[in-house]
Amino acid sequence: MHLIPASDEQRVCPICFADNHCGVDRSGGCWCFHEIIPARLLDEIQKDWRMTACICIQCVLAFKGQNATDPKIDGIP
């Protein structure tokens, strides 16, 4: 499988605007390939940033930590 290298814009978290450490161009793929990103967190992304870059692991973990008692955290209704 050939992976397309991430551009500079794709390496910016659409929530905190820090480096998202995207690994899409690595042989093992990006860390987010193995992580469940909560649907409610995805909803927090500005519409023009959606589907353009990965959310960073710090934002994902912070969101999950703030919502740890919510049974809907992993996008399950």
C-alpha positions in Angstrom: 0.0 0.0 0.0 1.4 3.4 -1.0 0.7 6.2 1.6 0.5 9.8 0.6 2.7 12.1 2.7 0.9 14.5 4.9 1.1 18.2 4.0 2.0 20.9 6.5 -1.7 21.8 6.8 -2.5 18.1 7.6 0.0 18.1 10.4 -1.9 20.7 12.4 -4.6 19.6 14.9 -7.9 21.3 13.9 -8.8 21.8 17.6 -5.6 23.2 19.3 -3.6 24.0 16.1 -0.5 22.2 17.5 1.5 19.5 15.6 -0.8 16.4 15.5 2.2 14.1 14.8 0.4 12.6 11.8 2.1 9.4 10.8 0.0 8.6 7.7 3.2 8.5 5.6 4.9 6.0 7.9 4.8 2.3 7.1 2.8 1.5 10.3 0.3 4.3 9.6 -0.9 7.1 11.8 -1.5 6.6 15.5 -5.2 7.6 14.9 -5.7 4.4 12.7 -5.7 2.5 16.0 -7.7 5.0 18.2 -11.4 5.6 18.5 -12.1 9.3 18.0 -15.3 10.2 19.7 -18.0 11.5 17.4 -18.7 14.4 19.8 -15.1 15.5 19.6 -15.2 15.4 15.8 -18.3 17.7 16.0 -16.2 20.3 17.7 -14.0 20.8 14.6 -14.8 23.9 12.6 -16.6 22.9 9.4 -13.8 24.2 7.1 -11.3 22.1 9.0 -13.3 18.8 9.0 -11.7 15.9 7.1 -8.5 17.8 6.5 -6.2 16.8 9.4 -6.0 14.5 12.4 -6.9 15.7 15.8 -3.8 15.4 18.1 -3.6 12.6 20.7 -3.4 15.3 23.4 -6.9 16.7 22.4 -8.3 13.1 22.1 -7.0 12.1 25.5 -8.1 15.4 27.2 -11.6 15.0 25.7 -11.9 11.4 26.8 -10.6 12.3 30.3 -13.2 15.1 30.7 -15.9 12.8 29.6 -14.7 9.6 31.2 -18.1 8.8 32.9 -20.1 9.3 29.7 -21.2 6.0 28.1 -21.5 7.7 24.7 -17.8 8.8 24.6 -16.8 6.5 21.8 -19.6 7.5 19.5 -21.9 4.8 20.6 -25.4 6.2 21.1 
